[in-house]
Amino acid sequence: MGQSSVRGEGTRGSVPRARELGWDDDLHGAGEATGADPSDSPEASGESSGGSSGGSSGGTTRAERRRGAAAGDARSGHRRGGSRRRPRKGADKKAGKRKALRWVAITLAVLILGTAGAGYLYYEHLNGNIRGGSRAGGNSGVKKAAPNALGDTPLNILLIGSDSRADAKNVALGGGKNLRNQKPLADVQMLLHVSADRENASIVSIPRDTIVPIPECEGDGKEYPATTTSPINETLGRGGPGCTLTTWENLTGVYIDHWIMVDFAGVVAMADEVGGVPVCVQSGVSDHPTRLQPGGSGLKLPKGTTEVKGEQALQWLRTRHAFGSDQNRAKAQHMYMNGMVEKLQKQNAWTDTGRLMGLADTATKALQVSDELKSVKKLFDLSMQLKNVKLDRLTTANIPTAQWSQDKNKNVLVKSSAEKMFQMLRDDTAFDKNGKPADAKPKPTTSAKPMVNAEAPGSFPVTVVNGTDGGDEPAVQGRARTLAETLQGKGFTQAEPSAEGGPRKDTVVVYPKGDGDQGKANAQLVAKALGLPDSAVRIDTRAEGIKLIIGADWREGTTYEKASHKAGDLPENADVMRGDEKGCMYIFDPYKWDGKS
């Protein structure tokens, strides 16, 4: 009799069918992958795939012919006359294994596809959370810094805290129901600078009531004229965070890559997500209204260190009276920032997948970002730029201010201190002294371009522009003509001053992108003739030829002498705090609290 038609009988009756269905292409060898013993296979035992076969009475089985085999071996279950044999225990077990493997394969396929689909939906959910806006609200004329010897550039991000009451959640947290239709103020402004080598980071703050030049801005379908008598926190209401960024660029001469903004509700959500942020006070504090000073944040903390979260975190960031001034409030905000970074590093937030997903969901809802960051991937990539900065290389500082002569409740920047800090940011000079000398070896290139020699000095034109009004002082009259004549005396006979203006912090020599290596070589020749460093040579897509733009950093002399600053050489009045320092905020009377009442 031929092979039995009874389903499940025989050794491999189901396997070819499974293959036909595409369920298990390599199921015959699947046992090896699961740890099954190959000797259990039909091939190893020499068994045929057929059913029973004819034989003499009391048919002698193959098992009986094997020396030492038991007469009742499970593989001897054949009956004479081709009767149906009893399925063997081994065969039952093997068929069960194959069936299990088949369903495991099917289940895994479903799970993988389902998980991939869920992952995609979750990714799209996160992207849908993110709110964006234009990076800049005007044209500051500031260009991105030139790459260092390794081809890397610094990263600059403007962090903005908005007091907007447009959302009911913000009204519940910050009060001011009558302010729902009022334009928001940028009451917290910090510039985060991450060094080109990603080894150190600096955070600088400007108090909200500081009077600075605010340039022309566009946003919300409107145009806002420039002003020199408004505090910096009003920039947010002049077209949005893009105007705040343009104001900072105009003020510092630092190119800012992105802005990130958070409101009251966002602060609470982020503090809750990390489980609280450590802050410290020298004595108990209760920031409440007094007879002489109405208002107050409502902050109430005992002496020592507390991990603030929820509304308490917002109260900490908004407290001013108990800390004594806007400068001290900024210092308290720096303490909070350092505590947040420390907490995230302790939680392995950059490597713990579960932690990262929770943070991603909260952050994408809490933050608004410039359009260049408006995706989960870009925000994640940005966060990875910060994970290697150690706490002893994270420095926070305030730009020193003085009382404004026209209003004692407003501030102005201390010019010498501010410019020193701005130059350190422009030059990527660390705010700390804990760095090691960098081993700046250029990246290897597979096809280095041949060097191009500059053309003769008199063979190409050079336009000289006076941009010395880029600081707090007016432009130096006749500056462009002076340096044009200097260049003529050095053989650049086609150098001419231009009536074109445009304030600029730093002096540069620009050349058209289309001129390639030849334009760069010619621009470097101009820079060398005046003592300018190679880093002052930049590509400008709008330039029509070689152009020298004299910045506010070169107001006199005919040979450029740039002031240099050492790492950590910050002004004494900058309220410097390092990430690994554990200071406590001083509390002013009458806001000290005994912890009882």
C-alpha positions in Angstrom: 0.0 0.0 0.0 1.2 3.5 -0.8 1.8 6.4 1.6 -1.1 6.9 4.0 -3.5 9.7 3.2 -4.3 10.2 6.8 -3.2 13.7 7.8 -0.4 13.9 10.2 0.8 10.4 9.4 4.3 9.8 8.0 7.3 11.8 8.7 7.1 14.8 6.3 3.6 14.9 4.9 3.0 18.5 6.0 6.4 20.1 5.1 6.1 20.4 1.3 2.6 21.9 1.7 4.0 24.4 4.2 6.6 25.4 1.7 4.0 25.8 -1.0 2.2 28.2 1.3 5.4 30.1 1.8 5.3 29.7 5.6 8.7 28.0 6.2 11.1 27.9 3.4 13.9 26.4 5.5 11.8 24.5 8.0 13.8 21.2 7.5 16.8 22.9 9.0 14.9 25.0 11.5 15.6 22.5 14.3 19.3 23.5 14.2 18.4 27.1 14.9 16.2 26.1 17.8 18.7 23.8 19.4 17.1 20.5 18.3 19.3 17.5 18.0 20.0 16.7 14.3 20.2 13.0 15.1 16.5 13.0 15.8 15.8 13.7 12.1 14.4 11.1 9.8 17.5 11.3 7.6 19.7 10.5 10.5 17.7 7.4 11.4 17.6 6.1 7.8 13.8 5.9 8.0 11.8 6.1 4.7 9.0 8.6 4.2 6.6 5.9 3.2 3.9 4.2 5.2 4.0 0.4 6.2 5.5 -2.2 3.9 4.7 -5.9 3.3 6.6 -8.6 5.2 6.5 -12.1 6.7 4.3 -13.1 9.7 5.4 -11.4 12.9 7.4 -9.1 10.6 10.9 -8.4 11.8 11.6 -4.7 12.2 14.8 -2.8 11.5 15.0 -2.0 15.1 15.2 -5.8 16.0 18.0 -6.2 13.6 20.0 -3.6 15.4 22.3 -5.0 18.1 21.2 -4.0 21.5 17.9 -2.5 20.3 14.8 -3.0 22.4 12.2 -5.3 20.9 9.5 -2.8 21.8 11.3 0.2 20.2 8.8 2.9 19.2 10.0 2.8 15.6 8.9 -0.8 15.1 5.2 -0.2 15.0 4.6 -1.8 11.5 1.9 -4.3 11.0 1.7 -7.0 8.3 -0.4 -6.5 5.2 0.3 -2.8 5.0 -2.1 -1.9 7.8 -2.0 1.6 9.2 0.9 2.0 11.5 0.7 3.7 14.9 2.3 7.2 14.8 5.6 7.2 16.6 6.2 9.4 19.7 9.2 10.9 18.0 7.3 11.7 14.9 4.5 13.3 17.0 7.1 15.4 18.8 8.8 16.5 15.6 5.5 17.3 13.8 4.6 19.4 16.9 8.0 21.2 16.7 7.4 22.0 13.0 3.9 23.2 13.7 5.1 25.4 16.6 8.0 26.8 14.5 5.6 27.6 11.7 3.3 29.5 14.0 6.2 31.2 15.7 7.3 32.4 12.3 3.9 33.7 11.4 3.5 35.3 14.8 6.9 37.0 14.6 6.1 38.3 11.2 2.8 39.8 12.4 4.5 41.3 15.5 7.3 42.8 13.5 5.0 44.4 10.9 2.7 45.5 13.7 5.5 47.0 15.7 6.9 48.7 12.7 3.5 50.2 11.9 3.0 51.3 15.5 6.5 52.8 15.5 5.8 54.7 12.4 2.5 56.0 13.8 4.2 57.0 17.1 6.9 58.8 15.1 4.3 60.7 13.2 2.5 61.4 16.4 5.6 63.0 17.8 6.2 65.0 14.6 2.6 66.2 14.8 3.2 67.6 18.3 6.0 69.9 17.2 5.2 73.6 16.6 7.6 75.6 14.4 8.3 79.1 13.2 10.8 81.1 11.1 14.4 81.1 12.4 15.0 84.8 11.9 12.7 87.8 11.9 15.1 90.1 10.1 18.5 90.4 8.5 21.3 90.9 10.9 24.1 90.4 8.4 25.8 87.9 10.7 27.3 84.8 9.0 27.9 81.4 10.4 31.4 80.9 11.8 34.1 79.4 9.6 34.9 75.7 10.3 37.9 74.9 12.5 40.9 72.7 11.4 38.7 69.6 11.7 35.9 71.1 9.6 33.5 71.6 12.6 31.6 74.7 13.6 30.1 75.8 16.9 26.4 75.3 17.6 24.4 78.3 19.0 20.8 77.9 20.2 18.6 80.7 21.7 16.5 79.5 24.6 13.4 81.6 25.1 10.9 81.5 28.0 7.5 83.1 27.0 5.0 84.6 29.5 2.1 84.1 27.0 -1.3 83.8 28.6 -3.0 82.9 25.3 -3.6 79.3 26.5 -5.9 78.6 29.5 -3.2 76.3 31.0 -0.8 79.3 31.1 -3.4 81.5 32.7 -4.0 78.8 35.4 -0.3 78.7 36.1 0.7 82.3 35.7 -2.5 84.2 36.4 -3.3 87.4 34.4 -6.6 86.5 32.7 -6.7 90.1 31.5 -3.5 89.5 29.6 -4.8 86.8 27.3 -4.9 89.1 24.3 -1.7 90.9 25.1 1.5 90.2 23.1 3.8 87.8 24.9 7.1 88.8 26.5 10.4 86.9 26.3 11.1 87.0 30.0 13.8 84.4 29.8 16.5 84.6 27.2 19.6 82.4 27.2 22.1 81.8 24.4 23.5 78.2 24.5 26.8 77.9 22.8 28.2 74.4 22.2 31.9 74.4 21.1 32.9 73.1 17.7 34.6 70.1 19.2 31.4 69.5 21.4 33.6 69.3 24.5 32.3 72.4 26.3 29.2 74.5 26.5 28.3 78.0 27.7 25.0 79.6 28.6 24.7 83.4 28.7 21.7 85.4 29.9 20.5 89.0 29.4 18.0 90.2 32.0 14.5 90.8 30.5 14.4 94.6 31.3 17.7 95.4 29.5 17.5 98.2 26.9 19.2 97.1 23.6 19.0 98.2 20.0 16.2 96.1 18.4 16.4 96.0 14.6 13.6 96.0 12.0 11.6 92.8 12.2 8.9 91.0 10.3 6.3 88.5 11.5 2.6 87.8 11.9 2.2 89.6 8.6 3.5 92.9 10.0 6.6 95.0 9.8 8.1 96.5 13.0 10.5 99.5 12.9 13.8 99.5 14.7 14.0 100.9 18.2 16.7 101.8 20.7 14.5 102.5 23.8 12.7 99.2 24.4 13.7 96.3 26.6 14.8 93.1 25.1 11.9 91.0 26.3 9.6 93.0 24.0 11.2 91.4 20.9 8.9 88.4 21.2 5.9 90.6 20.6 7.5 92.1 17.5 6.7 89.2 15.1 7.7 86.2 17.3 10.9 84.5 18.4 12.6 85.1 15.1 12.8 88.8 16.1 14.4 87.8 19.4 17.0 85.8 17.5 17.8 88.6 15.1 18.2 91.0 18.0 20.7 88.7 19.6 22.6 88.3 16.4 22.7 92.0 15.9 23.9 92.5 19.4 26.5 89.8 19.7 27.7 89.2 16.1 27.2 85.5 16.8 25.3 83.4 14.2 22.5 81.6 16.0 21.4 78.3 14.4 18.1 77.8 16.1 15.7 79.0 18.7 13.7 76.9 21.2 10.8 78.4 23.2 8.8 77.1 26.1 5.8 78.6 28.0 4.6 78.1 31.6 2.8 74.8 30.9 5.8 73.5 29.0 8.1 74.2 32.0 5.8 72.3 34.3 5.6 69.4 32.0 9.3 69.1 31.5 10.1 69.3 35.2 7.5 66.6 35.9 8.9 64.4 33.2 12.5 64.3 34.6 11.1 63.8 38.1 12.1 67.1 39.6 15.1 69.4 39.2 17.5 70.0 42.2 17.8 73.7 43.4 19.2 75.1 46.6 18.5 78.1 48.9 20.7 79.3 51.8 17.6 79.9 54.0 13.9 79.0 53.7 12.1 81.2 51.1 8.6 82.5 50.7 8.2 84.8 47.7 4.9 86.6 48.6 3.4 90.1 48.2 4.6 92.7 50.7 3.4 96.2 51.6 6.1 97.8 49.5 6.3 95.1 46.7 3.1 93.6 45.3 3.1 90.3 43.5 5.4 87.4 43.9 5.8 83.9 42.4 4.4 82.0 45.4 7.6 80.0 45.8 7.9 78.4 49.2 10.9 76.1 50.0 12.8 75.0 53.1 16.5 75.6 53.6 18.8 73.5 51.5 18.3 71.4 48.4 14.9 70.6 47.0 13.9 68.8 43.7 11.3 71.1 42.3 8.7 70.0 39.8 5.3 70.9 38.5 4.2 74.4 39.5 7.0 74.7 42.0 9.5 74.5 39.2 7.8 77.4 37.4 7.7 79.4 40.6 11.5 79.0 41.0 12.1 80.3 37.5 9.8 83.3 37.9 11.0 84.3 41.4 12.7 87.8 41.4 11.9 89.6 44.6 13.2 87.0 47.0 16.4 86.7 45.0 16.8 90.5 44.9 17.1 91.3 41.2 16.7 90.2 37.6 20.4 89.3 37.5 20.0 87.0 40.5 16.8 85.6 39.0 18.9 84.6 35.9 21.5 83.0 38.2 18.7 80.9 39.8 17.6 79.9 36.3 21.2 78.9 35.5 21.1 76.7 38.7 17.9 75.1 37.4 19.5 74.5 33.9 22.6 72.9 35.4 20.3 70.7 37.6 18.3 69.6 34.6 21.4 68.6 32.7 22.8 66.7 35.7 19.5 64.9 36.2 19.2 63.8 32.5 22.8 62.5 32.6 22.1 60.5 35.7 19.0 59.1 34.1 21.0 58.0 31.0 18.4 60.0 29.0 20.4 59.7 25.8 20.8 55.9 25.9 17.8 54.6 27.8 15.1 54.0 25.2 12.2 54.1 27.6 13.5 57.3 29.1 14.1 58.8 25.7 10.6 58.1 24.5 9.0 59.7 27.5 11.1 62.8 27.1 10.4 62.9 23.4 6.6 62.8 23.9 6.7 65.5 26.6 9.3 67.7 24.9 7.6 67.7 21.5 4.4 69.0 23.2 6.1 71.4 25.5 8.5 73.1 23.1 8.2 75.3 20.0 11.2 75.4 17.7 12.6 77.1 14.7 11.6 75.4 11.4 15.0 73.8 10.9 14.4 71.7 14.0 10.8 70.7 13.3 11.1 66.9 13.3 11.8 64.3 15.9 15.0 63.2 14.1 16.4 66.7 14.1 15.6 67.3 17.7 17.2 64.0 18.6 20.3 64.8 16.6 20.5 68.1 18.4 20.2 66.5 21.8 23.1 64.1 20.9 25.3 67.2 20.4 25.0 67.8 24.1 25.4 64.4 25.6 29.2 64.4 25.8 29.6 67.8 27.6 30.7 67.1 31.1 29.3 69.2 34.0 32.6 70.8 34.8 32.7 72.1 31.2 29.2 73.6 31.3 29.4 77.2 32.3 26.6 79.7 32.9 27.0 83.5 33.1 25.2 86.8 33.1 26.1 89.6 30.7 26.9 92.4 33.2 24.4 95.3 33.3 24.1 98.7 34.9 21.1 100.9 35.6 19.7 102.8 32.6 20.0 106.6 33.1 16.5 107.2 31.8 14.7 104.6 34.1 16.2 103.1 37.2 14.0 100.0 36.7 15.7 99.2 33.4 19.2 98.0 32.6 21.8 98.6 29.9 24.7 96.3 29.1 28.2 97.1 30.5 29.8 97.6 27.1 33.4 96.4 27.9 32.3 93.3 29.7 29.6 92.4 27.2 31.9 92.8 24.2 34.5 90.6 25.8 32.0 87.8 26.3 30.6 88.3 22.8 34.0 88.0 21.3 34.7 84.8 23.3 31.5 83.3 21.8 32.5 84.4 18.3 35.9 83.0 18.7 34.6 79.7 20.3 36.8 80.4 23.4 35.7 78.2 26.3 34.1 79.9 29.3 35.9 77.4 31.6 39.6 76.5 32.2 39.1 72.7 32.4 39.8 71.9 28.7 42.8 70.1 27.4 44.9 71.3 24.4 43.1 70.2 21.3 45.0 67.9 18.9 43.7 69.7 15.7 44.6 67.3 12.9 42.7 68.0 9.7 40.4 65.2 8.5 42.0 63.1 5.8 40.6 63.7 2.3 40.6 61.3 -0.5 40.8 63.9 -3.3 42.5 67.0 -2.0 42.1 70.0 -4.4 45.3 71.5 -5.7 46.4 74.8 -4.2 45.4 77.9 -6.2 47.7 80.8 -6.3 46.3 84.3 -5.8 46.3 86.6 -8.8 48.4 89.8 -8.8 47.0 92.4 -6.3 46.2 94.9 -8.9 44.4 92.6 -11.2 41.1 92.4 -9.4 38.8 95.0 -7.7 38.3 95.2 -3.9 35.3 97.1 -2.5 35.7 98.5 1.0 32.6 98.9 3.2 32.4 100.8 6.5 30.5 98.7 9.0 31.9 100.1 12.2 28.5 101.1 13.5 27.9 97.5 14.4 28.5 98.3 18.1 27.1 100.8 20.6 28.9 103.7 18.9 28.3 105.4 15.6 30.3 104.6 12.5 33.8 106.0 12.2 33.6 108.6 9.4 36.0 108.0 6.5 37.0 104.5 7.7 36.4 102.9 4.3 38.5 105.4 2.5 41.3 105.1 4.9 41.6 101.3 4.4 41.0 101.5 0.7 44.0 103.8 0.5 46.0 101.4 2.6 45.3 98.6 0.2 46.2 100.8 -2.8 49.5 101.4 -1.2 50.0 97.6 -0.9 49.5 97.1 -4.6 45.7 96.6 -4.7 45.3 99.5 -7.2 41.6 98.7 -7.8 40.6 99.0 -4.2 37.8 101.6 -3.7 35.6 102.7 -0.8 31.9 102.2 -1.1 29.0 104.4 0.1 27.3 101.1 1.1 26.9 100.7 4.9 25.6 98.0 7.1 26.6 97.4 10.7 28.9 94.4 11.5 30.5 93.2 14.7 33.5 91.5 13.2 35.7 92.4 10.2 35.5 90.0 7.2 36.7 89.7 3.6 34.0 88.0 1.5 34.1 86.6 -2.0 31.5 85.2 -4.4 30.7 81.5 -4.2 31.0 81.2 -7.9 34.7 82.3 -7.9 35.6 79.1 -6.0 39.2 78.5 -5.0 40.5 81.4 -7.0 38.2 83.8 -5.2 39.2 82.4 -1.9 42.9 82.7 -2.7 42.4 86.4 -3.7 40.4 87.1 -0.6 43.1 85.6 1.6 45.7 87.8 -0.1 43.7 90.9 0.9 43.3 89.6 4.4 47.0 88.9 4.8 47.9 92.4 3.5 45.9 93.9 6.4 46.8 91.4 9.1 43.4 89.7 9.2 43.3 85.9 10.0 42.2 83.3 7.5 39.1 82.8 9.6 37.9 86.3 8.5 37.7 85.1 4.9 34.1 84.0 4.0 32.0 82.9 1.1 29.0 85.2 0.3 26.5 84.0 -2.2 25.3 87.6 -2.8 28.8 89.1 -3.3 29.7 90.3 -6.8 33.4 90.5 -6.1 36.0 90.7 -3.3 34.6 92.9 -0.5 36.3 94.1 2.7 33.6 94.8 5.4 35.2 96.7 8.3 33.5 95.7 11.6 33.0 97.4 14.9 36.1 95.4 16.2 38.4 97.5 14.0 37.7 101.2 14.5 41.2 102.5 14.2 44.6 101.7 12.7 45.6 100.2 9.4 46.8 96.8 10.6 44.3 94.5 12.3 45.1 93.7 15.9 42.5 91.4 17.3 42.2 91.3 21.1 42.6 87.7 22.3 41.1 86.2 25.4 42.1 83.0 27.3 39.7 80.2 28.2 37.8 81.1 31.4 38.8 84.8 31.3 35.3 86.1 32.0 34.5 89.5 33.6 34.4 89.4 37.4 30.8 90.6 37.5 29.4 87.9 35.2 27.9 85.7 38.0 29.8 82.6 36.6 28.5 79.2 37.7 29.8 75.8 36.6 27.6 72.8 36.2 29.5 70.7 38.8 29.2 73.5 41.4 26.7 73.1 44.2 25.9 76.7 45.3 22.7 77.9 47.0 20.8 81.1 46.3 20.8 83.9 48.9 17.3 85.0 50.0 16.7 88.7 50.8 14.5 90.0 53.6 11.5 89.9 54.1 11.3 86.7 52.0 13.2 84.5 54.4 11.1 81.7 55.8 11.6 79.7 59.0 9.9 76.6 57.5 7.0 76.7 60.1 4.4 79.3 59.2 
